[in-house]
Amino acid sequence: MTGFLMRRPVIPVLLSVVVVIGVILSFSCAGKDEGKAKVLRFVTWKPNVPEVWEEIYRRFEQKYPDIKIVREIGPHSSTAFHDLLTQKLKNRSRDVDVFLMDVIWPPEFAAAGWAMPLDDLFSPSEQKRFLDGTILANTYRGRIYGVPLFIDSGMLFYRKDLLDKYGFSPPATWEEMVGQAEKIVSGEKKRGEDIYGFSGQFKQYEGLVCDMMEYILSNGGFILDQKT
């Protein structure tokens, strides 16, 4: 993930998620010795904002004192994390109770039997608290397999200092952006500065697909024809 934009403040949303996780764990631990602390093995990728997660873990364990969270933090790259997680799940590793999934993974994980359906734990009334698209993304063959956590929002950032320096206003079209970038790069190179006119997730991995989807869909294009 390149970042996230919360639908509502971070802590309340994540707390609603960990409450569901607590219910899931209680369900999965049913029948075990109630005198022993339950262990929740949570596999996640490297977070963008670690302090937010630390606060969530603290509040979770405060709310559920009989549950101890054991974390395994995988790579931040979605592709690398997918490889790590699927390897564990294929091998039926006991080191995984709850895990993060990227938005396109729920059908794959549900079809493989790696994710349990949450219909009895994640009620329709709870689901209404989230964006419709995020619920749909976690639904496979009429059953829900994940709790939405955050969404990405593509943004175009620009160097205000450089635009001001060269007398430009923020570009309104792609053509303007390219023209301004070329002039700025040319001017800065004459000053001995080696800069890029535009940057993005251009490595051949999942992030490139996300960027291309943003470019295509925001310009009226589509990948699949919904009519056919």
C-alpha positions in Angstrom: 0.0 0.0 0.0 1.2 3.5 -0.8 -0.6 5.1 2.1 -4.1 5.4 3.4 -7.0 7.7 3.9 -9.4 6.8 6.7 -13.1 7.2 6.3 -13.3 8.4 9.9 -10.6 9.0 12.6 -8.0 6.2 12.8 -8.5 4.9 16.4 -12.3 4.5 16.3 -12.2 2.6 13.0 -9.4 0.3 14.0 -11.0 -0.4 17.4 -14.1 -1.5 15.7 -11.9 -3.9 13.7 -10.1 -5.3 16.7 -13.4 -5.9 18.5 -14.4 -8.2 15.6 -10.9 -9.8 15.8 -11.5 -10.4 19.5 -14.8 -12.2 18.8 -13.1 -14.3 16.1 -10.3 -15.3 18.5 -12.8 -16.2 21.2 -14.7 -18.3 18.7 -11.5 -20.0 17.5 -10.3 -20.7 21.1 -13.6 -22.2 22.3 -13.0 -25.4 24.2 -9.5 -24.6 25.3 -8.3 -24.2 28.9 -10.0 -20.9 30.0 -7.3 -20.6 32.7 -4.6 -19.9 30.2 -4.1 -16.6 28.3 -5.1 -16.9 24.7 -2.6 -16.0 22.1 -3.5 -14.1 18.9 -0.9 -14.5 16.2 -1.3 -11.5 13.9 0.6 -11.4 10.7 0.9 -7.9 9.1 3.0 -6.0 6.7 5.4 -3.2 7.9 3.1 -0.3 8.8 3.3 3.2 7.5 2.4 4.7 10.9 3.8 2.3 13.6 2.6 4.5 16.5 -1.0 4.0 15.4 -0.7 0.3 15.6 1.1 0.4 18.9 -1.9 2.3 20.3 -4.3 -0.2 18.8 -2.5 -3.1 20.3 -2.4 -1.4 23.7 -6.1 -0.7 23.7 -6.9 -4.2 22.4 -5.0 -5.9 25.2 -6.6 -3.5 27.7 -10.0 -4.4 26.5 -9.2 -8.1 26.3 -6.7 -8.8 29.1 -6.9 -12.5 28.6 -5.6 -12.2 25.0 -1.9 -11.6 24.1 -1.1 -10.4 20.7 2.0 -11.9 19.1 2.9 -10.0 16.0 4.9 -11.0 12.9 5.7 -8.0 10.7 6.3 -8.9 7.1 7.7 -6.8 4.2 5.9 -3.6 3.2 5.7 -4.7 -0.5 2.3 -6.2 -1.2 3.9 -8.7 -3.6 6.5 -9.9 -1.0 3.9 -10.0 1.8 1.6 -12.0 -0.4 4.3 -14.6 -1.0 5.1 -14.8 2.7 1.5 -15.2 3.8 0.5 -17.7 1.1 3.5 -19.8 1.9 2.4 -20.0 5.6 -1.2 -20.7 4.7 -0.3 -23.4 2.2 1.8 -25.1 4.8 -1.0 -24.8 7.4 1.3 -22.9 9.7 0.1 -22.5 13.3 1.7 -19.1 13.4 -1.3 -17.4 11.7 -4.6 -16.5 13.4 -5.4 -13.1 11.9 -3.8 -11.4 9.0 -4.0 -8.4 6.7 -5.1 -8.9 3.1 -4.7 -6.5 0.2 -8.0 -5.5 -1.5 -7.8 -8.1 -4.3 -6.9 -11.1 -2.2 -10.2 -12.1 -0.4 -11.5 -14.2 -3.4 -8.2 -16.0 -3.7 -7.9 -16.7 0.0 -11.6 -17.7 0.4 -11.5 -20.1 -2.6 -8.3 -21.7 -1.2 -10.0 -22.2 2.3 -7.4 -20.0 3.9 -9.9 -17.4 5.3 -12.9 -18.2 7.4 -16.3 -16.7 6.6 -17.3 -14.0 9.1 -21.0 -13.8 8.4 -21.9 -14.8 12.0 -19.3 -12.5 13.5 -19.4 -9.4 11.3 -23.1 -8.4 11.3 -24.8 -6.5 8.4 -25.4 -3.6 10.8 -21.6 -3.5 11.5 -20.9 -3.7 7.7 -23.0 -0.6 7.1 -20.4 1.4 9.0 -18.0 0.9 6.1 -18.0 2.0 2.4 -20.0 -0.2 0.2 -17.0 -0.9 -2.1 -14.9 -2.2 0.8 -17.5 -4.6 1.9 -18.0 -5.8 -1.7 -14.2 -6.3 -2.0 -14.3 -8.7 1.0 -17.3 -10.6 -0.2 -16.9 -13.9 -2.1 -19.9 -15.9 -3.4 -22.3 -14.2 -1.1 -20.2 -14.5 2.1 -17.9 -12.0 3.7 -14.3 -12.9 4.6 -12.7 -9.7 5.8 -13.2 -6.6 7.8 -12.2 -3.3 6.0 -9.3 -1.6 7.7 -8.3 1.3 5.4 -8.5 2.5 1.9 -6.0 4.1 -0.5 -6.6 7.4 -2.2 -4.3 8.4 -5.1 -3.0 12.0 -4.8 -0.9 14.1 -7.1 1.6 16.2 -5.2 3.7 19.0 -6.6 6.7 21.1 -5.5 5.2 24.5 -4.8 8.6 26.0 -4.5 9.7 24.9 -8.0 6.4 25.9 -9.6 6.7 29.4 -8.0 10.4 29.6 -9.0 9.5 29.0 -12.7 6.3 31.0 -12.7 3.9 28.1 -13.1 0.4 27.6 -11.6 -0.5 24.0 -10.7 -1.1 22.0 -13.9 -4.7 21.4 -14.8 -4.1 18.8 -17.5 -1.5 16.0 -18.2 -0.1 18.0 -21.1 0.5 21.0 -18.8 2.1 18.7 -16.2 4.5 17.2 -18.8 5.4 20.6 -20.2 6.1 22.1 -16.8 8.1 19.1 -15.7 10.3 19.2 -18.8 11.1 22.9 -18.3 11.8 22.6 -14.6 14.0 19.5 -15.1 15.9 21.3 -17.8 16.3 24.4 -15.8 17.4 22.6 -12.6 19.9 20.4 -14.6 21.6 23.6 -15.8 22.1 24.4 -12.1 23.6 21.0 -11.4 20.5 19.6 -9.8 19.6 16.0 -10.9 15.8 15.7 -10.3 12.9 13.8 -11.8 10.0 15.5 -13.5 7.6 12.9 -12.2 7.7 9.9 -9.9 5.4 7.0 -9.1 5.3 3.3 -8.4 7.0 2.2 -11.6 8.7 -1.0 -10.5 7.2 -4.2 -12.0 5.1 -5.2 -9.0 1.6 -4.7 -7.6 2.1 -1.0 -6.9 2.5 -0.3 -10.7 -0.9 -1.9 -11.3 -2.4 0.4 -8.7 -0.9 3.5 -10.3 -2.0 2.5 -13.8 -5.6 1.8 -12.5 -5.7 5.3 -11.1 -4.5 6.8 -14.4 -6.9 4.8 -16.5 -10.0 5.1 -14.4 -9.5 8.8 -13.6 -9.4 9.5 -17.3 -12.7 7.7 -18.1 -11.1 4.4 -19.1 -11.9 1.0 -17.9 -10.4 -2.5 -17.6 -13.5 -4.7 -17.8 -16.6 -3.9 -19.7 -19.4 -4.4 -17.1 -22.0 -4.8 -19.9 -20.3 -7.9 -21.4 
